[in-house]
């Protein structure tokens, strides 16, 4: 492999693919940068049989065309390259600092094998950011949650730490409190994948044919994590009160799907289906198939920092949205983004909102144009460009195509 210092490295400290929101966010952020023309490489640990290939161990950093499994799982385009790092046994099989994949990536693979090909690093792994800066590589740090730990002064004040990025102002405030210089923290929303904006009427019709049963004519869809604080239990209560409307939830880990499938069965809620993780290749048509997209959320600490990741994919579908009023969504109240707002933790009010929107916003096969136009500003490509505008021009990778 010819040495080139021009790669924009996105490091993810998790095996791919997995149905985690932070992995959807990281892979799509990398994809957005690649679509701008930067030579972008998604780097992540790889276990299993592929990790014991002697050639891979000898030359572990081998950027390649991203495979179709990742493309379909996260709705990626083929400009993004991937470089899985082999993590053979006993890495991550024993709880030890020296057999941890994060340690192997930051202390061995990065300084020895990746740096010669790297111009800029971007990661949500603080350890990887520290390794980059200590080895003279400029870095961009993403941080989306509240934490109490102080950031190391020698890292945050180092000029190689170009910018840190978060998604809500409350997290920005806690990052500053924990030592990040205010001028080095920006708040930027997540984005939508551009494939979500393409109309897929035939596939949407297939979803409606599959999901609408027992004479029901209206479909309400939720897409996202299956966790109580996300409002899933509230949605079950809502479905109970609207037996003539079909509800469907996409997302969740297998054990969460199984738990909620059993819960609705026990409660005899027959109009709510849990679909499990839907490939992002199939998700746009599901969102377009709905009459309404549900964005429930409970109050609590998570409501102050939760990234409205699905909101932008919802908007790109052009389907009316009913959302709960939480701090991280408050700025969208006076925009075309949401058809109706209701208070959190209130199933009856959510029911009233859904009934109202079913009357005022009939389903449009082509979606609601105002929503689609509004969301265009939030593409992953626009987000990547805004982040990179905070990087010294001399430290940017060259645009290759």
Phi, psi and omega per residue, in radians:
X1 nan 2.142 -3.138
X2 -1.185 2.347 -3.097
X3 -1.266 2.327 3.095
X4 -2.530 2.205 -3.125
X5 -1.508 0.334 -2.936
X6 -1.732 0.077 -3.053
X7 -1.425 2.456 3.013
X8 -1.713 1.865 -3.016
X9 -1.637 2.151 2.971
X10 -1.852 2.016 -3.128
X11 -1.801 2.254 3.082
X12 -2.088 2.217 -3.079
X13 -1.600 0.805 3.117
X14 -2.601 2.572 3.009
X15 -1.107 2.565 3.118
X16 -2.150 2.564 -0.019
X17 -1.605 2.672 3.001
X18 -2.485 2.673 -3.087
X19 -1.486 1.020 -3.127
X20 -1.969 2.417 -3.107
X21 -1.028 -0.690 -3.094
X22 -1.186 -0.446 3.095
X23 -1.378 -0.617 3.014
X24 -1.041 -0.781 -3.120
X25 -1.107 -0.845 -3.073
X26 -1.161 -0.764 -3.126
X27 -1.162 -0.669 -3.138
X28 -1.280 -0.550 3.053
X29 -1.113 -0.770 3.090
X30 -1.105 -0.731 3.141
X31 -1.072 -0.681 3.119
X32 -1.104 -0.733 3.115
X33 -1.134 -0.712 3.119
X34 -1.094 -0.673 -3.135
X35 -1.195 -0.316 3.049
X36 -1.389 -0.160 3.101
X37 1.862 0.001 3.099
X38 -1.363 2.551 3.072
X39 -1.306 1.626 -2.968
X40 -1.865 2.281 -3.112
X41 -2.141 2.178 3.073
X42 -1.565 2.012 -3.072
X43 -1.921 2.312 -3.098
X44 -2.744 2.738 -3.141
X45 -1.264 2.533 3.105
X46 -2.257 2.239 3.132
X47 -1.974 -2.977 3.116
X48 1.444 -2.838 -3.036
X49 -1.094 -0.635 -3.116
X50 -1.085 -0.419 -3.081
X51 -1.396 -0.153 -3.110
X52 -1.851 0.152 3.069
X53 -1.175 2.076 -3.084
X54 -0.981 -0.651 3.138
X55 -1.126 -0.706 3.112
X56 -1.118 -0.672 3.141
X57 -1.222 -0.574 3.141
X58 -1.300 -0.652 3.128
X59 -2.286 1.344 -2.957
X60 -1.237 -0.464 -3.101
X61 -1.665 1.702 -3.104
X62 -2.270 1.443 3.117
X63 -1.011 2.363 -3.093
X64 -2.497 2.952 3.069
X65 -1.052 2.361 -3.086
X66 -1.187 2.435 -3.041
X67 -1.418 2.839 -3.027
X68 -1.121 -0.500 3.137
X69 -1.085 -0.806 3.115
X70 -1.199 -0.675 3.129
X71 -1.006 -0.845 -3.103
X72 -1.279 -0.601 -3.090
X73 -1.172 -0.722 -3.047
X74 -2.026 0.120 3.116
X75 1.086 0.839 -3.095
X76 -1.647 2.832 3.043
X77 -1.844 2.937 -2.953
X78 -1.509 0.108 3.039
X79 -1.304 -0.481 3.128
X80 -1.265 2.388 3.065
X81 -1.836 2.782 3.138
X82 -2.190 2.564 3.074
X83 -2.449 1.425 3.081
X84 -1.163 2.335 -3.132
X85 -1.668 2.124 -3.096
X86 -1.121 2.276 3.119
X87 -2.218 1.382 -3.096
X88 -1.274 2.894 3.035
X89 -0.951 2.403 0.215
X90 -1.739 0.326 -3.098
X91 -1.050 2.228 -3.132
X92 1.211 -0.023 3.078
X93 -1.517 -0.436 3.094
X94 -2.089 2.381 -3.137
X95 -1.314 1.674 -3.135
X96 -2.729 2.543 3.105
X97 -1.027 -0.600 -3.044
X98 -1.462 -0.211 3.095
X99 -2.034 0.424 -3.141
X100 -1.653 2.333 -3.074
X101 -1.094 -0.556 3.101
X102 -1.118 -0.761 3.115
X103 -1.104 -0.782 -3.131
X104 -1.070 -0.743 -3.110
X105 -1.153 -0.764 -3.025
X106 -1.462 -0.581 -3.054
X107 -1.641 -0.400 -3.073
X108 -2.074 -1.122 -3.045
X109 -1.059 -0.791 -3.051
X110 -1.130 -1.016 -3.089
X111 -1.154 -0.550 -3.054
X112 -1.533 -0.753 -2.937
X113 -1.954 -0.424 -2.995
X114 -1.766 -0.660 -3.071
X115 -0.912 -0.721 -3.113
X116 -1.051 -0.248 -3.086
X117 -1.999 0.199 -2.935
X118 -2.009 2.341 3.039
X119 -1.848 -0.646 -3.041
X120 -2.649 2.506 -3.136
X121 -2.054 2.532 3.122
X122 -2.455 2.179 -3.078
X123 -2.798 2.770 2.957
X124 -1.699 0.044 3.089
X125 -1.623 1.950 -3.140
X126 -1.094 -0.638 3.119
X127 -1.078 -0.676 3.137
X128 -1.221 -0.669 3.090
X129 -1.082 -0.784 3.123
X130 -1.071 -0.738 3.140
X131 -1.088 -0.704 3.131
X132 -1.077 -0.870 -3.065
X133 -1.157 -0.699 3.120
X134 -1.150 -0.394 3.129
X135 -1.776 0.236 3.026
X136 1.421 0.345 -3.125
X137 -1.873 2.246 3.098
X138 -1.134 2.616 -2.998
X139 -2.497 2.679 3.027
X140 -2.137 2.211 -3.104
X141 -1.910 2.278 3.031
X142 -1.831 2.385 -3.101
X143 -2.576 2.049 -2.969
X144 -2.027 0.091 -3.066
X145 -2.341 2.730 3.057
X146 -1.238 2.370 3.021
X147 -2.466 2.675 -3.105
X148 -1.625 -0.215 -3.039
X149 -1.303 2.581 3.074
X150 -1.459 2.415 3.054
X151 -1.392 2.500 -3.082
X152 -1.136 2.159 -3.111
X153 -0.989 -0.672 -3.089
X154 -1.167 -0.357 3.097
X155 -1.562 -0.860 -3.027
X156 -1.191 -0.458 3.136
X157 -1.638 -0.073 3.104
X158 -1.216 2.288 -3.121
X159 -1.075 -0.317 3.108
X160 -1.232 -0.416 2.998
X161 -1.334 1.724 -2.992
X162 -1.279 -0.813 -3.096
X163 -2.841 2.627 2.972
X164 -2.026 2.565 -3.009
X165 -2.226 2.330 2.986
X166 -2.326 3.098 -3.003
X167 -1.943 -0.247 3.101
X168 -2.414 2.650 -3.029
X169 -1.132 -0.571 -3.124
X170 -1.107 -0.636 3.102
X171 -1.269 -0.655 3.076
X172 -0.992 -0.780 -3.141
X173 -1.070 -0.727 -3.134
X174 -1.234 -0.548 3.086
X175 -1.154 -0.723 3.101
X176 -1.122 -0.746 3.107
X177 -1.043 -0.560 -3.112
X178 -1.612 0.219 2.939
X179 2.017 -0.172 3.123
X180 -1.284 2.250 3.089
X181 -1.030 2.348 -3.079
X182 -0.922 -0.617 -3.106
X183 -1.276 -0.148 3.140
X184 -1.829 0.207 3.128
X185 -2.171 2.184 3.025
X186 -2.100 2.638 3.066
X187 -1.839 2.116 3.130
X188 -2.395 2.285 3.079
X189 -1.135 2.783 2.960
X190 -1.187 -3.066 -3.066
X191 -2.249 -3.063 3.040
X192 -2.012 2.584 3.070
X193 -1.389 2.340 -2.996
X194 -1.124 -0.341 3.091
X195 -1.209 -0.335 3.139
X196 -1.255 -0.323 -3.068
X197 -1.555 -0.261 3.131
X198 -1.325 2.294 -3.098
X199 -1.293 2.366 -3.139
X200 -2.302 1.144 -3.025
X201 -1.078 -0.630 -3.114
X202 -1.186 -0.793 3.131
X203 -1.171 -0.608 3.089
X204 -1.115 -0.696 3.126
X205 -1.120 -0.632 3.105
X206 -1.131 -0.746 3.083
X207 -1.018 -0.802 -3.113
X208 -1.104 -0.701 3.114
X209 -1.111 -0.605 -3.116
X210 -1.348 -0.655 -2.984
X211 -1.641 -0.623 -3.095
X212 -1.336 1.986 -3.088
X213 -2.289 2.930 3.069
X214 0.979 0.646 3.058
X215 1.344 0.084 3.135
X216 -1.269 2.474 -3.074
X217 -1.964 -0.185 -3.086
X218 -2.096 2.456 -3.084
X219 -2.175 2.171 3.050
X220 -1.937 2.214 -3.064
X221 -2.064 2.404 2.955
X222 -2.051 2.350 3.068
X223 -2.242 2.144 -3.129
X224 2.725 -2.906 -3.098
X225 -1.187 2.547 3.102
X226 -1.732 1.393 3.128
X227 -2.362 2.595 -3.018
X228 -1.001 -0.732 -3.075
X229 -1.179 -0.301 3.083
X230 -1.372 -0.137 3.083
X231 1.680 0.302 -3.106
X232 -1.177 -0.739 3.121
X233 -1.130 -0.640 3.064
X234 -1.075 -0.712 -3.127
X235 -1.130 -0.576 3.068
X236 -1.107 -0.771 3.101
X237 -1.087 -0.647 3.116
X238 -1.143 -0.793 -3.133
X239 -1.058 -0.629 3.096
X240 -1.011 -0.666 -3.079
X241 -1.456 -0.117 -3.114
X242 -2.272 1.111 -3.039
X243 -1.100 -0.326 -3.129
X244 -1.566 0.021 3.103
X245 -1.961 2.378 3.104
X246 -1.536 2.304 3.073
X247 -1.977 2.549 3.085
X248 -2.509 2.395 3.117
X249 -2.053 2.178 3.076
X250 -1.885 2.311 3.104
X251 2.154 3.100 3.089
X252 1.744 2.706 3.053
X253 -1.371 2.733 -3.096
X254 -0.908 -0.730 -3.116
X255 -1.198 -0.553 3.098
X256 -1.239 -0.724 3.104
X257 -1.055 -0.797 -3.139
X258 -1.074 -0.750 3.135
X259 -1.039 -0.850 -3.075
X260 -1.295 -0.534 3.044
X261 -1.083 -0.720 3.118
X262 -1.205 -0.661 -3.121
X263 -1.094 -0.803 -3.132
X264 -1.214 -0.539 3.077
X265 -1.152 -0.782 3.136
X266 -1.108 -0.614 -3.114
X267 -1.581 0.073 3.118
X268 0.963 0.768 3.037
X269 -1.671 1.782 -2.981
X270 -1.622 -0.047 -3.049
X271 -1.958 0.409 3.116
X272 -2.292 2.094 -3.131
X273 -1.952 2.412 3.042
X274 -1.833 2.008 -2.981
X275 -1.583 -0.187 -3.035
X276 1.331 -2.960 -3.104
X277 -1.228 2.171 3.090
X278 -1.781 2.174 3.121
X279 -0.917 2.468 -3.122
X280 -1.110 -0.327 3.038
X281 -1.169 -0.481 -3.120
X282 -1.796 -0.214 -3.041
X283 -1.199 -0.699 -3.129
X284 -0.966 -0.733 -3.119
X285 -1.208 -0.554 3.071
X286 -1.139 -0.778 3.126
X287 -1.112 -0.652 3.124
X288 -1.274 -0.360 3.134
X289 -1.313 -0.373 -3.033
X290 -1.333 2.680 2.929
X291 -1.398 -0.667 -3.135
X292 -2.467 2.517 2.999
X293 -1.843 2.273 -3.086
X294 -1.669 2.312 3.072
X295 -2.210 1.194 3.117
X296 -1.370 2.732 3.052
X297 -2.867 2.472 3.103
X298 -1.536 2.746 3.010
X299 -1.274 2.888 -3.102
X300 2.365 -3.117 -3.060
X301 -1.009 -0.717 -3.087
X302 -1.070 -0.511 -3.116
X303 -1.174 -0.275 -3.134
X304 -1.532 -0.292 -3.115
X305 -2.264 -0.155 -3.058
X306 -0.955 2.276 -3.131
X307 -1.429 2.163 -3.113
X308 -1.324 1.019 -3.067
X309 -1.008 -0.842 -3.080
X310 -1.258 -0.357 -3.107
X311 -0.986 -0.719 -3.055
X312 -1.307 -0.618 3.021
X313 -1.176 -0.665 3.036
X314 -0.979 -0.876 -3.094
X315 -1.074 -0.722 -3.114
X316 -1.092 -0.449 3.131
X317 -1.278 -0.338 -3.112
X318 1.310 0.201 -3.117
X319 -1.601 2.369 3.130
X320 -0.963 2.481 -3.076
X321 -2.063 2.408 2.940
X322 -1.967 2.153 -3.036
X323 -2.275 2.675 3.016
X324 -1.498 2.611 -3.099
X325 -1.471 1.753 3.100
X326 -2.192 2.778 -3.032
X327 -0.932 -0.698 -3.055
X328 -1.309 -0.137 3.101
X329 -1.923 -0.064 -2.931
X330 -1.006 -0.585 -3.077
X331 -1.216 -0.230 -3.125
X332 -1.596 0.040 -3.050
X333 -1.064 -0.704 -3.087
X334 -1.792 0.693 3.115
X335 -2.205 2.997 3.094
X336 -1.318 0.153 -2.969
X337 -1.155 -0.731 -2.962
X338 -2.194 2.338 -3.098
X339 -1.307 -0.594 -3.137
X340 -2.677 2.483 3.118
X341 -1.980 2.531 3.029
X342 -2.480 2.856 -3.109
X343 -1.255 2.539 3.118
X344 -1.184 2.819 3.060
X345 1.033 0.555 -3.092
X346 -2.393 1.521 -3.081
X347 -1.018 -0.704 -3.099
X348 -1.093 -0.697 3.123
X349 -1.218 -0.607 3.097
X350 -1.132 -0.702 3.073
X351 -1.035 -0.824 -3.129
X352 -1.055 -0.705 3.119
X353 -1.117 -0.776 3.136
X354 -1.078 -0.778 3.135
X355 -1.077 -0.712 3.130
X356 -1.111 -0.798 -3.092
X357 -1.220 -0.584 3.064
X358 -1.051 -0.554 3.129
X359 -1.432 -0.682 -3.017
X360 -1.602 -0.342 -3.076
X361 -2.242 1.376 3.101
X362 -1.088 2.593 -3.101
X363 -1.086 2.346 3.073
X364 -2.032 2.205 -3.125
X365 -1.034 -0.624 3.142
X366 -1.556 0.055 3.133
X367 1.350 2.980 3.125
X368 -1.545 2.031 -2.977
X369 -1.058 -0.659 -3.107
X370 -1.078 -0.685 3.113
X371 -1.130 -0.780 -3.082
X372 -1.137 -0.720 3.116
X373 -1.151 -0.701 -3.119
X374 -1.073 -0.708 -3.010
X375 -1.330 -0.299 -3.042
X376 -1.009 -0.492 3.127
X377 -1.182 -0.302 -3.044
X378 -1.798 0.514 3.101
X379 -1.197 2.694 3.086
X380 -1.084 -0.559 3.129
X381 -1.149 -0.756 3.087
X382 -1.099 -0.687 3.134
X383 -1.107 -0.790 3.137
X384 -1.065 -0.718 -3.139
X385 -1.114 -0.700 3.127
X386 -1.135 -0.735 3.118
X387 -1.085 -0.827 -3.070
X388 -1.223 -0.301 3.064
X389 -1.197 -0.268 3.106
X390 -1.637 0.023 3.139
X391 -1.731 2.361 3.088
X392 -0.934 2.303 -3.029
X393 -1.016 -0.568 -3.139
X394 -1.201 -0.307 -3.101
X395 -1.721 -0.050 -3.120
X396 -1.366 2.488 2.984
X397 -1.139 2.644 3.068
X398 -1.257 2.557 3.054
X399 -1.355 2.208 -3.030
X400 -1.833 -0.229 -3.137
X401 2.804 nan nan
